[in-house]
Amino acid sequence: MAREEHGSCKLAELTQFHCQLLQNRIVCQPVERIFRICPGRPAVEVTHLVEYNAQMQPLLPDALPQYTHLNQKGRRQE
């Protein structure tokens, strides 16, 4: 589910599953991952930066670390 955050960027939640074979059965646990998606930039995983509000919705803190991305031509994109 995507949510509006920081202007035109959105947060998207993704649930993956980590599975293990235990004796005769497979046991899977959900792993939540959060991505920040901004127009014209690659998606960036921000799971480690996310905070949650009282309704357990993911929110990014106001002060985010600055990341440098390379565009498709290999040039820096701030």
Stockholm file with secondary structure:
# STOCKHOLM 1.0

chainA/1-78         MAREEHGSCKLAELTQFHCQLLQNRIVCQPVERIFRICPGRPAVEVTHLVEYNAQMQPLLPDALPQYTHLNQKGRRQE
#=GR chainA/1-78 SS CEEECSTTCEEEEEEEEEEEEETTEEEEEEEEEEEEECTTSCCEECTTTCEECTTCCEECCSSCCCCCEECTTSCEEC
#=GC SS_cons        CEEECSTTCEEEEEEEEEEEEETTEEEEEEEEEEEEECTTSCCEECTTTCEECTTCCEECCSSCCCCCEECTTSCEEC
//
